[in-house]
Amino acid sequence: MAASQFSPSRRSAVARFQVMDIVSDVDAMKAQGIDVISLGAGEPSGGAPAAVNREAARLHNLESPVFNYTPSLGINNLRQAIADHYRRWYDLDICYESVAVTTGSSGAFVASFIAAFDVGDRVGLARPGYPAYRNILRALDVDVVDLPAGVETNFRFNVDHLATFHAEQPLDGLILASPNNPTGTMVNREDMRQLAVWCADNGVRLVSDEIYHGITYGDDRGTSAWEFDRNAIVISSFSKYWGMPGWRLGWMLMPQDLAPAVSGLSGSISLCPPAAGQYAAIQAFSAEAYAESDAEVAEFARTRQLVLDNVHRLGWRNAAPADGAFYYYAQPSKKALACYGNSVAYAAAVLEHAHVALVPGVDFDGVDGSQYVRISFAAGYDNVARAIERLVDFEESMQ
């Protein structure tokens, strides 16, 4: 047979998301009976709120459940519940027509990036940051501009940094995540106001990733970009605060000028979000579900403190301030990096010998990430406590 004349498109050549590869490795090891503790994927271990699960079970147990296509932007009752959530948490008056329910936040990123940016546009991303932003943008032939936000700036950047970058390399868009993945750092209210106003004044479309709102360790649940600029795109999800990652439900607050484009794109990209999940997810906004999710956040806080109290035993350094989300991003000890050379080899050795899954920082930072690792403490207090002891033992075993 002649060699194929076909090959993948150039724009599909994006870096693999190592977190998902690590998830696969962990599953394979567990299938072999190995007791692996995964601190890799950012998924809460508690599951969906009980009210959501009860409604899903009720729908499933109907005599003849029928889940046909819904409107491409989601059912109106869920869109209204999301709008009411913004009134409850942010004192924002939002009409349900501004809400698009999507297939996870990933669906919102794809639809919003296509709607907002053209081929060759320049979009700024904080580095380190969530790799899917970069990969989706590059697959759409949008130019990605790194905005370094590492240890030198305490893993933050502000409007002065942004203005400096814009003067040198004019931007068409900015993606801002607060709390950030992988660092957990947050943009405070005043910085968010300044960034949103600056973007509006300079014609830079702001995309605000707010999926970790509610998982914070102070009085601030998170500041929404729509408190200052309705031309911003706001993206959120049921995956984190409500503990529903596998339900694949997210949403977007659509600027008025983008609503027709997002509606048209959504109908072609996914037809509609998962129907049964939409009906059940309305219960995520019940008082019971909020209380349950807040209790889960309190447990994250307890586990976070456990990590902070044991960092000295691990020798980890130059950590990002874990203000929110459920991540700890830091450099392994000097001994570990001297022994293994970089965080990729270190994480592989830890998985093989200590049976603890970590994520090397190269997923999040193509420049300095080889010197960092991320752990997710969403795995639960007991699992994290056991993992710390294994990591300490591994550290002590290194020559």
C-alpha positions, 0 to 999 in steps of 0.5 A: 500500500502506498504511503498516505499523502495525508497528515494532520493540520499544522494548527492541530499540533498543540502540546498534550495536556500532561494532566490527562496523561497522568490520569491515564497512568494512575488508572493503569496503575490502579488496575494493577492493584497499586495504591496510587494517591493522585494529586494530579487532576483538579477535580473535587472528590466529594461529588455533586450536591445531594440535591442535584443527585436526587433530581438526576435520580428522579429524572432517570427513574421516570417511567419514560424519560425523554431527553431531546435536544434543548435550545443551543444556549440551554434551557431557560430555567437553568439560564435564569437560575444562573442569572439569579446566582449573579444577583445573589453573589455579586449583586448584579442584575443580569437577564437570562438572555445574557447567559449561555449554558455550555458543554463544560467551561471548555465549550465556552472557551471554544465558542467565545474564542471563535466569536471574539478573535480573528486569525492573527489576533494577539491574546495575552495569557498569564504564564504560568496558566491553564494550558487549554487557553493556549492550545485552543487559541493556537488551533484557531491561529490566534497569536498567544502573547506570554505575560510572565507572572512568576515568582519575581512578581509573586505570581501576579500581574497588574494593569501597569504590567499589562500596559507595558506589554501592550505598548510593546506588543499590542493586544486584542484580548486578555484572558484572566483567571482568578483564582488561577490554575495552577497557582491559586493566586487571585486578583483583588477587587481593585486590580480587577476593576483597573484591569477591566477598565483598562481593557475597555478603554484600550479596545482589548477584549477581556475574557474572565475565567471565574470557574474557581469562584467560591473556592477561596480562603478569605472573605472574598468569593471572587470578583466578577469582571461584569461588575465593571465591564459588560463587554467582557466575556465571563466563563464559569462552570459547575465543575469546581465549587459544585463538584460536578466535573464529569457532568460537563456543564459550564456557562458564559456571560455573553457581551451583547455584541457577541450573543448572536455569534455565540448562539450560532456557533453553539448550535453547530459546535455541540447542538446543545449541552447535556439535557439531563444534566441541565435539568438536574443542575438547576438544583445546584442553586438551592440553599441546600446545595450552596451549604453543602458546597460551602462545607466542601470549601471548608474541607479544602481549607483544612487540607490546604492548611495541612499542605502549608504546615508540611511544606518545610518537611518537603523542602519545597520553595518559591511557592505561589500564594494559594489564595483560592482554588485547590492547588499548590504550585512550588519548586521541589527541593534543591536536592530533588532538582539536583537529583532528577534535573527537572520537574518532569523526571522528578514527577515520574520518579515520585509516581513510580517509586512513591506512588503519588501523582504530581503534575510537572509545571511544564503543562502551565509554563513553557519557560520556567515550568520545568522547575515547578510542580503542582499538586491538587489538594482536592483529593481530600484531607486523608489522601493528602496526609498520606501523600505527604508522608510518602513524599517526605519518605521519598525526599529522605531516600534521595542520595 
